[in-house]
Amino acid sequence: MATLGDRIRDLRKQKGLTLQALAGDQLTKGMLSLIENNKANPSMESLSYIAERLEVERNELLEDIPTNELRRLLEEVEQLYTQEIISDELIGKYKEIVEKIKPYIEKMPFRYESARLLEIYSRCSYHAHQDGWQEPLAKAEEIYESLHMINQSADLHIFKAMMSFTEHRYSEALDTLQRSRKTFEARTGVLDPLKKLDFDYYESILYSAVGDAKNSKRLMEEAINYSKEQQLFYRIDALYRLAGFQAILSEDPTSKDYYIAKLRLFADFTDDEEIEAFADAIEIHYLNSFAHDYEKANALIDRNLEKHQEDKIFLFALEKGKALYGMGQLEEALAWLNKHQLWEFLHHPYDLSMHYEKDAYLALIYMKIGKNELAAKHADIAKNLIEPMPDLPYKTFILTVYEQVTS
């Protein structure tokens, strides 16, 4: 943390002043050197004189964290901070951000830069499973509210609602989000378009998490139509992914094709290969689990594995194993299924149910190759995992496998 002397020296150098030039006719060069090296404290009169010559407010020199230092820190942190799909790599980056901000936490002045840093610190700490994020989050919200920064306050409300989601308290998350939405709609009359899309998107996710597919689909379609009307692309790829997957569960292949096509167009428009990979992942899942066209699914998987190599294994290992099982290539299927790992950052019942199929497929393979104890073990694992999940096709499949293996 910069001292008073450090701040004076840094500002002097930024302005290209020598010690003698800053000292002027009211301080000696030697006294100023002592002040900059923290070997002497200036009187308030001298401090006012130094501040005037540096063209800053005296309070900025006295602040534990002056404005320019705070802004530099925020600029550095914003370059590191991204909100994307959680991964081990991203968690490592979040821990780095936490360490950069932590020395400043207790001494931040009451201003926007502090609120944003406190918000980022809280988000990163929470996702990195580190303690001490609650108080900085509350302080960030207090500053945003005092500055009447409605969108930033709304972001924090959404974040708090989604904490319950990540802890699998889905009904609580939905109730919290809806209460927050009503609060901000009452305060503003009409939500900012981007914030409306945020609320629509997360509310749609939470409706599906509690098993209300009808309201989930309604909000999702409203958000997509609103984006078109407003000519906004914000969250449109996530909405298309959600819509495509919902169409699969609704046994509506026409809508599935429509949304996947939209997703591919958006991937081309943005030149984003990751969006294209997610579009393929939705199609592959449909081909494996619903159309049972394993050869076509396998060809599409191989095309992606060739293009993306190891960085997209998490998207395709399970589906590769399922496709090979469907094609009768049991040993190869077993190898791919064992490559699959349940991503710890998955929280939606849809995602969890899909991934719980792994042990059911392992059970089927072990049963076919005569390893009945292993078959029973994995069938039991799949059954115990899926039982708390909603009644989706994955649950039906897993429980059917369990009956086959254990009967």
LINRA-V43933 format. One record per pair of residues at least 24 apart in sequence whose ideal C-beta (glycine too) atoms are under 6 Angstrom apart, sorted by sequence separation. I is the first residue (numbers start at 1). J is the second residue. D is the distance in Angstrom with one decimal. If there is no record, write none. Layout:
i	j	d
I	J	D
I	J	D
This chain:
i	j	d
280	304	5.5
337	361	5.8
115	140	4.6
177	202	5.9
298	323	4.0
337	362	5.6
98	124	5.1
177	203	5.8
197	223	5.7
297	323	4.5
356	382	5.8
379	405	4.0
9	36	4.3
97	124	4.8
98	125	5.5
277	304	5.9
8	36	5.5
115	143	3.7
115	144	5.3
217	246	5.7
237	266	5.4
294	323	4.6
356	385	4.3
376	405	5.8
5	35	5.6
94	124	3.7
154	184	5.1
356	386	5.0
375	405	5.0
376	406	6.0
5	36	4.5
22	53	5.7
288	319	5.6
334	365	5.3
5	37	5.9
174	206	4.1
294	326	3.3
5	38	4.2
94	127	5.6
95	128	5.1
110	143	6.0
173	206	5.4
294	327	4.9
94	128	4.7
201	235	5.2
281	315	4.9
288	322	4.6
3	38	5.2
277	312	5.5
284	319	4.9
288	323	5.7
330	365	5.2
174	210	5.8
325	361	5.6
353	389	4.7
91	128	5.3
193	230	5.2
197	234	5.5
241	278	5.7
245	282	5.9
357	394	5.7
150	188	5.9
197	235	5.3
237	275	5.2
244	282	4.8
248	286	5.1
360	398	4.6
363	401	5.7
367	405	5.4
65	104	5.7
74	113	4.9
81	120	5.3
170	209	4.1
171	210	5.5
353	392	5.4
158	198	6.0
170	210	5.0
194	234	5.4
318	358	5.7
349	389	5.2
354	394	5.9
151	192	5.6
154	195	5.2
349	390	5.4
353	394	4.0
360	401	4.2
65	107	5.6
71	113	5.8
74	116	6.0
363	405	5.0
11	54	4.8
64	107	3.7
70	113	4.5
74	117	5.7
77	120	5.8
151	195	5.4
158	202	5.9
63	109	5.7
7	61	5.7
7	66	5.4
2	69	5.8
1	103	5.7
209	348	5.7
209	349	5.7
211	390	4.7
166	347	5.0
165	347	5.9
86	345	3.8
